[in-house]
């Protein structure tokens, strides 16, 4: 997924269609000079509908669409003819898209299944024609209902990446390297902070033709929940993951302290993240010997399932896959 092509946030002005007005008409033909009311109903305005599309991974197609308007319904006509309904606008979005009100930030709904359709803004209803208002005492009503106005306003669409496993760690913890080893994904890898600027997804092949999806989330720094570094821009992607894989390099100053900082940032952003299944991977195990590894085991987070791995040499990568698969099941 190219960095320039990944868009996970758009703000668009939507407007649904106005309903058509009911018709005021009375039946006339060569045999009837003064017939009864036969004004038809107005058509409904088009609605704005979001539809889940499992083939999409980004909101790039909406990046330059600032306004999406629906068609108005047509007015009713004589002989009880109902006006044509306005055309609805169906907007395809990737799974994991959340719709919010731009002014209040209020959550509206989320799209999580392929083909799922949700009405973002309903079209206005068509007005009733004058034949609806005929009574025994008022047989010639000279009025009909106008159509309802549509709904308009700014809405925010946010994408939360759907993946089974999310990689959590500081910049240069080896997340992108692991993703490139266990999947066919080719993220940018370099020895400087914030190499990863967008989430990268990879499909990990497992035993007996099984597979699961892993997401490389841009690195977290202390204070990310307050907006530092890349801030909360990508923390929301972690909300969708079933398992969180914490990645801490073996050459860091204090493994337990680094884990606690990461855990605290997730807690401050959304305390519900603490209830997700998690595994701690100590990366870059190829740069330490067995004696130093035994010493580092004394510094591991208490009560956490931990494993030493090396993406360079493949050390315990298969065991890591086994652990992740069992946790997902």
matplotlib code that plots the C-alpha trace (Angstrom):
import matplotlib.pyplot as plt

x = [0.0, 1.8, 2.1, 0.8, -2.2, -3.3, -6.1, -7.9, -9.8, -12.0, -14.5, -17.3, -20.4, -23.4, -26.9, -29.8, -32.5, -35.7, -39.0, -41.2, -44.4, -47.9, -50.0, -53.2, -55.3, -58.8, -60.0, -60.9, -61.8, -64.3, -67.0, -66.1, -66.2, -65.7, -64.2, -62.8, -59.2, -56.6, -53.3, -50.5, -47.9, -44.4, -41.4, -38.9, -35.6, -32.4, -30.6, -26.9, -25.9, -22.6, -21.8, -19.0, -16.6, -14.1, -11.9, -11.1, -8.4, -8.4, -10.6, -8.4, -11.3, -13.0, -10.0, -10.9, -14.7, -15.8, -19.5, -21.9, -25.4, -28.4, -31.2, -34.5, -37.7, -40.1, -43.5, -46.7, -48.8, -52.4, -54.3, -52.7, -49.3, -46.5, -43.4, -40.1, -37.9, -34.6, -31.5, -29.6, -25.9, -24.3, -20.7, -18.5, -16.1, -13.6, -14.6, -13.8, -15.1, -16.8, -19.1, -19.3, -20.9, -18.3, -19.6, -20.2, -18.0, -21.0, -20.7, -23.3, -22.5, -19.7, -19.3, -17.8, -19.2, -18.9, -22.2, -23.4, -25.5, -26.3, -28.2, -26.1, -28.7, -32.2, -33.9, -37.0, -40.4, -42.6, -45.7, -49.2, -51.4, -54.7, -56.7, -55.6, -57.5, -60.9, -63.6, -67.4, -67.7, -64.7, -64.7, -62.5, -59.4, -57.2, -54.1, -51.5, -48.4, -45.0, -42.1, -39.9, -36.5, -33.4, -30.7, -27.4, -24.2, -20.5, -19.7, -16.4, -15.4, -12.6, -11.0, -10.0, -7.9, -9.4, -6.6, -6.2, -2.9, -1.6, 2.1, 2.7, 6.0, 8.3, 9.9, 12.7, 11.4, 11.5, 7.8, 8.2, 11.0, 8.9, 6.0, 8.3, 9.5, 6.2, 4.1, 4.5, 4.1, 7.0, 7.0, 9.7, 12.5, 15.3, 17.4, 15.7, 12.5, 9.1, 10.0, 6.4, 4.0, 0.9, -0.5, 0.8, -1.2, 0.2, -1.4, 0.6, 0.4, 0.0, 0.0, -2.6, -3.3, -4.6, -3.8, -4.3, -3.9, -1.2, -1.0, 2.2, 1.0, 3.3, 5.5, 4.2, 6.2, 5.7, 3.0, 1.4, -2.1, -1.6, -0.7, 3.1, 4.9, 2.3, -0.2, -3.5, -3.7, -3.0, -3.9, -7.5, -6.3, -5.3, -8.9, -9.8, -7.2, -8.0, -4.5, -1.8, 1.8, 4.1, 7.5, 10.5, 14.1, 16.6, 19.1, 16.7, 17.7, 14.9, 12.4, 9.9, 9.9, 9.4, 6.5, 4.9, 5.2, 3.5, 0.8, 0.2, -0.2, -2.9, -4.6, -4.7, -6.1, -8.7, -8.7, -10.6, -7.5, -6.0, -8.6, -7.3, -5.1, -1.5, 1.9, 5.4, 8.1, 11.7, 13.1, 16.7, 17.6, 20.4, 22.5, 22.6, 24.1, 22.3, 23.9, 22.7, 19.3, 19.0, 19.9, 17.3, 14.6, 14.9, 13.8, 10.7, 7.2, 5.7, 2.6, 3.1, 3.6, 7.0, 9.1, 12.5, 12.6, 14.9, 13.4, 16.9, 17.8, 14.3, 14.9, 11.6, 9.5, 7.6, 6.9, 5.7, 3.2, 2.0, 1.4, -0.5, -2.6, -3.6, -4.5, -6.7, -8.5]
y = [0.0, 3.1, 5.9, 8.5, 6.3, 5.6, 7.9, 7.1, 10.4, 12.5, 15.3, 15.6, 17.8, 15.5, 16.5, 14.2, 14.9, 17.0, 15.2, 16.2, 18.1, 16.6, 17.6, 19.7, 18.4, 17.5, 14.8, 16.2, 14.5, 14.9, 13.2, 14.8, 18.6, 18.6, 15.5, 14.8, 15.4, 13.1, 14.9, 12.3, 12.1, 13.5, 11.2, 10.7, 12.4, 10.4, 9.2, 9.1, 5.5, 4.0, 0.5, -1.8, -3.0, -5.7, -4.9, -1.4, -0.7, 3.1, 6.2, 7.6, 7.6, 10.2, 12.4, 15.0, 14.8, 17.6, 17.6, 14.7, 15.7, 13.5, 14.0, 15.6, 13.7, 14.8, 16.4, 14.3, 14.5, 14.2, 10.9, 10.0, 9.6, 9.5, 11.5, 9.8, 9.1, 11.0, 8.9, 7.9, 8.2, 4.9, 5.5, 2.4, 2.5, -0.1, -2.2, -0.5, 2.9, 4.9, 7.8, 10.8, 14.2, 16.8, 19.4, 17.3, 14.3, 12.1, 8.5, 7.7, 4.1, 1.8, -0.4, -3.8, -6.3, -6.6, -5.4, -3.8, -0.7, 2.2, 5.3, 8.3, 10.9, 9.9, 11.7, 13.8, 12.1, 13.1, 15.2, 13.8, 14.8, 16.5, 13.3, 12.3, 15.2, 14.6, 14.2, 13.9, 17.6, 18.8, 17.1, 19.6, 20.2, 22.9, 22.0, 19.3, 18.6, 20.0, 17.6, 17.3, 18.9, 16.7, 16.6, 18.3, 18.8, 17.9, 14.3, 12.7, 9.3, 7.6, 4.3, 1.9, -0.9, -4.3, -6.8, -9.8, -8.8, -5.2, -4.5, -2.1, -0.5, 2.5, 3.6, 1.2, -1.7, -3.9, -4.0, -3.4, -5.9, -8.6, -7.8, -8.2, -11.5, -13.2, -11.8, -10.6, -7.0, -4.7, -1.8, 0.8, -0.1, 2.1, 2.8, 6.1, 6.9, 7.1, 5.2, 3.9, 6.7, 4.7, 1.3, -1.6, -4.8, -8.2, -11.7, -14.3, -17.8, -20.4, -24.2, -26.1, -23.2, -21.1, -17.4, -14.2, -10.5, -8.5, -4.7, -2.6, 0.5, 3.6, 3.8, 5.2, 7.5, 8.6, 11.3, 10.0, 10.0, 13.7, 14.3, 14.0, 12.4, 11.0, 11.5, 9.8, 9.7, 6.0, 4.8, 4.3, 1.5, -0.6, -0.6, -3.1, -5.7, -8.9, -9.4, -6.8, -7.8, -5.6, -5.4, -4.2, -4.4, -6.4, -3.5, -1.0, 0.4, -1.2, -3.7, -3.6, 0.2, 0.4, -2.0, 0.0, 3.2, 1.6, 0.1, 3.5, 5.3, 2.8, 3.1, 6.9, 6.7, 4.0, 2.0, -0.8, -1.7, -3.2, -6.0, -7.2, -10.3, -9.4, -10.9, -9.4, -10.0, -9.1, -8.4, -8.3, -11.4, -12.0, -9.3, -11.0, -14.3, -17.0, -15.7, -12.2, -13.5, -15.3, -12.1, -10.1, -12.6, -11.2, -7.8, -9.0, -7.6, -9.6, -11.7, -11.2, -14.0, -13.1, -14.5, -13.7, -13.4, -12.3, -11.3, -11.3, -14.9, -16.3, -17.2, -18.4, -16.8, -20.1, -20.3, -16.7, -17.6, -20.6, -18.3, -15.7, -18.3, -20.0, -16.6, -15.8, -19.1]
z = [0.0, -1.2, 1.4, -1.0, -1.7, 1.8, 3.0, 6.3, 6.9, 4.7, 5.4, 2.9, 2.6, 1.8, 0.8, 0.3, -2.2, -1.5, -1.9, -4.8, -4.1, -4.3, -7.3, -7.2, -10.1, -10.9, -13.3, -16.7, -20.0, -22.8, -20.8, -17.4, -17.0, -13.2, -11.9, -8.5, -7.3, -8.9, -8.1, -7.6, -4.8, -5.1, -5.4, -2.6, -2.7, -3.1, 0.0, 0.7, 1.4, 2.5, 1.3, 2.5, -0.1, 1.0, -2.1, -0.8, 1.7, 1.7, 1.3, -1.5, -4.0, -1.8, -1.0, -3.6, -3.3, -1.1, -2.1, -2.8, -3.6, -4.4, -6.9, -5.8, -6.2, -9.1, -8.4, -8.6, -11.8, -12.9, -12.9, -9.6, -11.1, -8.5, -9.3, -10.0, -7.0, -6.9, -7.6, -4.4, -4.1, -3.0, -1.8, -1.5, 1.5, 2.9, 5.8, 9.1, 8.0, 10.8, 10.0, 12.4, 12.5, 11.7, 14.1, 17.2, 16.5, 17.3, 16.2, 13.6, 12.4, 11.2, 8.2, 9.1, 6.5, 2.8, 1.1, 4.3, 3.5, 5.9, 5.2, 6.1, 5.1, 4.2, 1.3, 1.9, 1.6, -1.3, -0.6, -0.8, -3.8, -3.3, -3.8, -0.2, 1.3, -0.3, 2.3, 2.3, 3.1, 1.1, -2.2, -4.1, -2.0, -3.7, -1.8, -1.6, 0.6, -0.4, -0.4, 2.7, 2.5, 2.3, 5.0, 4.5, 6.4, 6.8, 7.8, 8.6, 7.4, 9.3, 8.4, 11.2, 9.6, 10.1, 10.9, 13.2, 14.7, 15.3, 15.8, 18.6, 19.4, 19.3, 16.0, 14.8, 17.0, 13.9, 13.1, 9.4, 9.1, 10.8, 8.4, 5.4, 6.7, 7.6, 4.7, 1.1, 2.1, 1.2, 3.7, 3.6, 6.0, 7.2, 10.3, 11.3, 13.3, 11.7, 8.5, 8.6, 8.1, 7.2, 8.3, 6.2, 5.9, 5.2, 4.9, 7.0, 5.6, 8.3, 8.3, 6.2, 3.9, 6.8, 7.1, 9.2, 8.6, 10.4, 10.5, 10.9, 12.8, 12.7, 15.8, 19.1, 21.2, 24.8, 24.8, 21.6, 23.2, 23.8, 20.1, 20.2, 17.3, 14.9, 17.8, 17.8, 14.0, 13.8, 17.4, 16.3, 13.9, 16.9, 18.1, 15.4, 16.1, 17.9, 19.2, 20.0, 19.4, 21.5, 19.9, 22.0, 20.7, 22.8, 22.8, 24.5, 27.9, 29.9, 28.3, 31.2, 31.3, 27.5, 27.7, 30.4, 28.4, 25.4, 27.6, 29.3, 25.9, 24.8, 28.2, 27.9, 24.4, 25.1, 28.3, 26.5, 24.6, 27.8, 27.6, 24.2, 24.0, 23.8, 23.3, 23.8, 21.3, 22.1, 18.7, 17.3, 19.3, 16.8, 18.3, 21.8, 22.9, 25.0, 28.2, 27.7, 26.7, 30.1, 31.8, 29.9, 30.9, 34.4, 33.0, 31.1, 32.0, 34.8, 33.9, 30.2, 27.6, 26.0, 23.2, 21.8, 18.0, 15.1, 11.8, 10.3, 11.1, 11.5, 15.1, 16.6, 13.9, 13.4, 17.1, 17.0, 14.3, 16.4, 19.4, 17.4, 15.7, 19.0, 20.5, 17.5, 17.9]

ax = plt.figure().add_subplot(projection="3d")
ax.plot(x, y, z, "-o")
ax.set_aspect("equal")
plt.show()
